[in-house]
Protein backbone atom coordinates (compact mmCIF):
# COMPACT_ATOMS: atom_id res chain seq x y z
CA UNK A 1 0.00 0.00 0.00
CA UNK A 2 1.44 3.37 -1.06
CA UNK A 3 0.68 6.38 1.10
CA UNK A 4 1.34 10.07 0.55
CA UNK A 5 0.95 13.42 2.30
CA UNK A 6 -1.99 15.42 0.96
CA UNK A 7 -2.41 19.09 1.78
CA UNK A 8 -5.92 19.52 0.42
CA UNK A 9 -8.49 18.19 -2.03
CA UNK A 10 -10.60 20.77 -3.85
CA UNK A 11 -13.71 19.58 -5.63
CA UNK A 12 -15.47 21.27 -8.56
CA UNK A 13 -12.42 23.34 -9.47
CA UNK A 14 -12.44 25.33 -12.73
CA UNK A 15 -9.00 26.94 -12.40
CA UNK A 16 -6.69 23.93 -12.57
CA UNK A 17 -7.10 22.74 -16.12
CA UNK A 18 -9.93 22.25 -18.62
CA UNK A 19 -13.49 21.54 -17.53
CA UNK A 20 -14.61 20.73 -14.01
CA UNK A 21 -11.83 19.09 -12.02
CA UNK A 22 -10.90 17.66 -8.66
CA UNK A 23 -7.54 19.09 -7.61
CA UNK A 24 -5.27 17.08 -5.33
CA UNK A 25 -2.65 19.23 -3.59
CA UNK A 26 0.36 17.17 -2.51
CA UNK A 27 2.74 18.54 0.12
CA UNK A 28 6.42 19.13 -0.53
CA UNK A 29 8.32 21.30 -2.99
CA UNK A 30 12.07 21.87 -3.59
CA UNK A 31 11.37 25.39 -4.84
CA UNK A 32 10.83 28.31 -2.47
CA UNK A 33 9.24 30.88 -4.77
CA UNK A 34 9.19 34.25 -3.04
CA UNK A 35 5.59 34.86 -4.16
CA UNK A 36 4.24 31.32 -3.53
CA UNK A 37 0.47 31.33 -3.02
CA UNK A 38 0.54 27.81 -1.55
CA UNK A 39 3.27 28.21 1.11
CA UNK A 40 1.64 25.48 3.18
CA UNK A 41 2.61 23.02 0.42
CA UNK A 42 6.36 23.68 0.50
CA UNK A 43 7.22 21.63 3.60
CA UNK A 44 6.80 17.86 3.30
CA UNK A 45 5.51 17.43 6.85
CA UNK A 46 2.09 18.36 8.28
CA UNK A 47 2.02 21.91 9.67
CA UNK A 48 -0.20 23.88 12.02
CA UNK A 49 -1.66 27.08 10.60
CA UNK A 50 -2.91 29.60 13.16
CA UNK A 51 -5.58 32.23 12.41
CA UNK A 52 -5.82 34.33 15.62
CA UNK A 53 -8.88 36.26 14.41
CA UNK A 54 -10.87 33.01 14.57
CA UNK A 55 -9.84 32.12 18.11
CA UNK A 56 -12.73 32.23 20.61
CA UNK A 57 -10.56 31.60 23.67
CA UNK A 58 -12.29 28.35 24.62
CA UNK A 59 -9.08 26.89 26.07
CA UNK A 60 -9.71 23.50 24.47
CA UNK A 61 -6.78 23.54 22.04
CA UNK A 62 -5.57 20.10 23.12
CA UNK A 63 -8.96 18.59 22.29
CA UNK A 64 -9.03 20.04 18.78
CA UNK A 65 -9.82 23.54 17.56
CA UNK A 66 -13.56 24.02 17.20
CA UNK A 67 -13.43 27.53 15.73
CA UNK A 68 -10.97 26.92 12.90
CA UNK A 69 -8.25 29.07 14.46
CA UNK A 70 -5.76 26.17 14.32
CA UNK A 71 -5.73 24.09 11.17
CA UNK A 72 -3.50 21.10 10.48
CA UNK A 73 -2.35 21.17 6.86
CA UNK A 74 -1.23 17.79 5.61
CA UNK A 75 -2.45 14.28 6.31
CA UNK A 76 -1.32 10.86 5.27
CA UNK A 77 -3.71 9.23 2.81
CA UNK A 78 -3.77 6.03 0.81
CA UNK A 79 -4.31 5.91 -2.93
CA UNK A 80 -7.73 4.36 -2.30
CA UNK A 81 -8.77 7.20 0.02
CA UNK A 82 -7.81 9.86 -2.51
CA UNK A 83 -9.47 8.13 -5.46
CA UNK A 84 -12.65 7.72 -3.40
CA UNK A 85 -12.81 11.53 -3.18
CA UNK A 86 -12.08 11.89 -6.90
CA UNK A 87 -14.92 9.53 -7.85
CA UNK A 88 -17.45 11.70 -6.01
CA UNK A 89 -17.19 14.19 -8.89
CA UNK A 90 -16.77 11.77 -11.80
CA UNK A 91 -20.29 12.36 -13.12
CA UNK A 92 -19.52 16.08 -13.50
CA UNK A 93 -16.26 15.80 -15.44
CA UNK A 94 -17.89 15.36 -18.85
CA UNK A 95 -15.52 15.13 -21.80
CA UNK A 96 -13.13 17.90 -20.68
CA UNK A 97 -12.80 17.58 -16.90
CA UNK A 98 -10.96 15.19 -14.63
CA UNK A 99 -8.36 15.23 -11.88
CA UNK A 100 -5.40 17.57 -11.52
CA UNK A 101 -2.42 16.75 -9.32
CA UNK A 102 -0.92 19.92 -7.91
CA UNK A 103 1.06 21.08 -4.92
CA UNK A 104 3.66 21.79 -3.88
CA UNK A 105 5.49 19.78 -6.48
CA UNK A 106 3.53 16.56 -7.11
CA UNK A 107 6.52 14.77 -8.65
CA UNK A 108 8.30 15.14 -5.31
CA UNK A 109 6.02 12.26 -4.19
CA UNK A 110 6.77 10.24 -7.29
CA UNK A 111 5.58 6.76 -6.25
CA UNK A 112 2.37 8.07 -4.71
CA UNK A 113 1.65 10.22 -7.77
CA UNK A 114 2.28 7.37 -10.17
CA UNK A 115 -0.07 5.09 -8.24
CA UNK A 116 -2.75 7.79 -8.14
CA UNK A 117 -2.55 8.25 -11.91
CA UNK A 118 -2.84 4.50 -12.47
CA UNK A 119 -5.88 4.26 -10.21
CA UNK A 120 -7.60 7.22 -11.90
CA UNK A 121 -6.83 5.89 -15.37
CA UNK A 122 -8.46 2.59 -14.42
CA UNK A 123 -11.63 4.64 -13.85
CA UNK A 124 -11.29 6.37 -17.23
CA UNK A 125 -10.50 9.76 -15.68
CA UNK A 126 -8.51 12.45 -17.51
CA UNK A 127 -5.32 13.23 -15.56
CA UNK A 128 -3.40 16.51 -15.54
CA UNK A 129 -0.44 17.63 -13.45
CA UNK A 130 0.67 21.10 -12.37
CA UNK A 131 4.43 21.04 -12.01
CA UNK A 132 7.49 23.26 -11.77
CA UNK A 133 9.27 20.76 -14.08
CA UNK A 134 12.22 20.71 -11.70
CA UNK A 135 11.85 16.92 -11.82
CA UNK A 136 11.42 14.71 -14.87
CA UNK A 137 10.00 11.20 -14.83
CA UNK A 138 9.31 9.73 -18.26
CA UNK A 139 7.06 6.97 -16.93
CA UNK A 140 4.78 9.45 -15.20
CA UNK A 141 4.66 11.93 -18.08
CA UNK A 142 3.76 9.21 -20.58
CA UNK A 143 0.69 8.40 -18.46
CA UNK A 144 -0.40 12.04 -18.07
CA UNK A 145 -2.93 13.61 -20.47
CA UNK A 146 -1.89 17.22 -19.86
CA UNK A 147 1.04 19.00 -18.22
CA UNK A 148 0.67 22.53 -16.84
CA UNK A 149 4.11 23.95 -16.11
CA UNK A 150 5.63 27.30 -15.16
CA UNK A 151 8.63 29.01 -16.64
CA UNK A 152 8.82 31.76 -14.06
CA UNK A 153 11.95 33.78 -14.87
CA UNK A 154 14.24 33.58 -17.93
CA UNK A 155 17.51 34.72 -16.34
CA UNK A 156 19.07 31.88 -14.36
CA UNK A 157 20.60 34.06 -11.64
CA UNK A 158 17.30 35.79 -10.97
CA UNK A 159 15.52 32.44 -11.04
CA UNK A 160 17.88 31.14 -8.34
CA UNK A 161 17.41 34.31 -6.30
CA UNK A 162 13.62 34.17 -6.24
CA UNK A 163 12.95 30.40 -6.34
CA UNK A 164 16.08 28.88 -4.82
CA UNK A 165 16.88 26.70 -7.85
CA UNK A 166 18.39 27.03 -11.33
CA UNK A 167 16.06 27.02 -14.31
CA UNK A 168 18.49 25.06 -16.51
CA UNK A 169 16.86 21.70 -15.80
CA UNK A 170 13.38 23.22 -16.15
CA UNK A 171 14.14 24.48 -19.66
CA UNK A 172 15.61 21.12 -20.61
CA UNK A 173 12.54 19.33 -19.30
CA UNK A 174 10.31 21.56 -21.44
CA UNK A 175 12.37 20.40 -24.43
CA UNK A 176 12.06 16.74 -23.40
CA UNK A 177 8.27 17.01 -23.15
CA UNK A 178 8.32 18.45 -26.66
CA UNK A 179 10.31 15.47 -27.91
CA UNK A 180 7.71 13.18 -26.30
CA UNK A 181 4.88 15.29 -27.78
CA UNK A 182 3.16 15.61 -24.39
CA UNK A 183 0.55 18.42 -24.45
CA UNK A 184 1.64 21.37 -22.31
CA UNK A 185 0.00 24.55 -21.06
CA UNK A 186 2.86 26.87 -20.11
CA UNK A 187 2.47 29.66 -17.58
CA UNK A 188 4.33 32.57 -16.07
CA UNK A 189 3.15 34.21 -12.83
CA UNK A 190 3.55 37.95 -13.47
CA UNK A 191 5.43 39.77 -10.70
CA UNK A 192 5.87 43.49 -11.56
CA UNK A 193 8.84 43.89 -9.19
CA UNK A 194 10.93 41.29 -11.05
CA UNK A 195 12.50 41.50 -14.50
CA UNK A 196 11.21 38.12 -15.68
CA UNK A 197 12.16 38.16 -19.36
CA UNK A 198 8.66 37.32 -20.56
CA UNK A 199 9.53 38.11 -24.19
CA UNK A 200 12.38 35.57 -24.10
CA UNK A 201 10.17 32.99 -22.37
CA UNK A 202 7.48 33.42 -25.04
CA UNK A 203 9.99 33.03 -27.89
CA UNK A 204 11.42 29.89 -26.27
CA UNK A 205 7.98 28.33 -25.87
CA UNK A 206 6.87 29.19 -29.42
CA UNK A 207 9.63 26.89 -30.69
CA UNK A 208 8.08 23.94 -28.83
CA UNK A 209 5.27 22.47 -30.93
CA UNK A 210 3.68 20.64 -27.99
CA UNK A 211 2.94 23.86 -26.07
CA UNK A 212 -0.78 24.37 -26.68
CA UNK A 213 -1.05 27.63 -24.80
CA UNK A 214 1.10 30.21 -23.03
CA UNK A 215 -0.65 32.03 -20.19
CA UNK A 216 0.36 34.98 -18.04
CA UNK A 217 -1.08 34.77 -14.55
CA UNK A 218 -1.10 38.04 -12.57
CA UNK A 219 0.31 37.78 -9.07
CA UNK A 220 -2.40 37.62 -6.44
CA UNK A 221 -2.15 37.86 -2.64
CA UNK A 222 -4.08 34.66 -1.89
CA UNK A 223 -1.04 33.31 -0.09
CA UNK A 224 -0.73 36.28 2.28
CA UNK A 225 -3.11 34.99 4.95
CA UNK A 226 -1.54 31.54 4.76
CA UNK A 227 1.96 32.99 5.09
CA UNK A 228 0.84 34.86 8.21
CA UNK A 229 -0.81 31.71 9.59
CA UNK A 230 2.52 29.88 9.16
CA UNK A 231 4.52 32.69 10.75
CA UNK A 232 6.22 33.63 7.45
CA UNK A 233 7.05 37.22 6.54
CA UNK A 234 4.90 38.93 3.85
CA UNK A 235 6.27 38.57 0.33
CA UNK A 236 6.05 42.30 -0.45
CA UNK A 237 4.86 41.92 -4.05
CA UNK A 238 1.99 43.82 -5.68
CA UNK A 239 -0.83 42.94 -8.05
CA UNK A 240 0.01 44.04 -11.61
CA UNK A 241 -2.29 46.70 -13.01
CA UNK A 242 -4.62 46.08 -15.93
CA UNK A 243 -2.40 48.35 -18.01
CA UNK A 244 0.70 46.33 -17.08
CA UNK A 245 -0.98 43.06 -18.11
CA UNK A 246 -2.29 44.67 -21.31
CA UNK A 247 1.28 45.50 -22.30
CA UNK A 248 2.21 41.81 -22.05
CA UNK A 249 -0.69 40.41 -24.08
CA UNK A 250 1.43 40.24 -27.24
CA UNK A 251 3.50 37.46 -25.69
CA UNK A 252 0.66 35.02 -24.95
CA UNK A 253 -0.51 32.53 -27.56
CA UNK A 254 -2.95 29.68 -28.15
CA UNK A 255 -2.55 26.87 -30.67
CA UNK A 256 -5.67 25.11 -31.85
ABEGO torsion letter per residue (X at the ends): XBBBBBABBBBGBAAAEBEBBBBBBBBEBABBBAABABAAAABABBBBBBBAAABAGAGAAAAEBAAGABBBBEBBBBAAAAAAAAAAAAAAAEAABEBBBBOEBAAABAAAAAAAAAAAAAAGBBBBBBBAGABBBAAAAAABABBBBBBABABAAAAAAAAGBBAAAAAAAAAAAAAAGBBBBBBBBBBAABBAGAAAAAAAAAABAABABBBBBBBBAAAAAAAAAAGBBBAGBBBBBAAAAAAAAAABBBBX
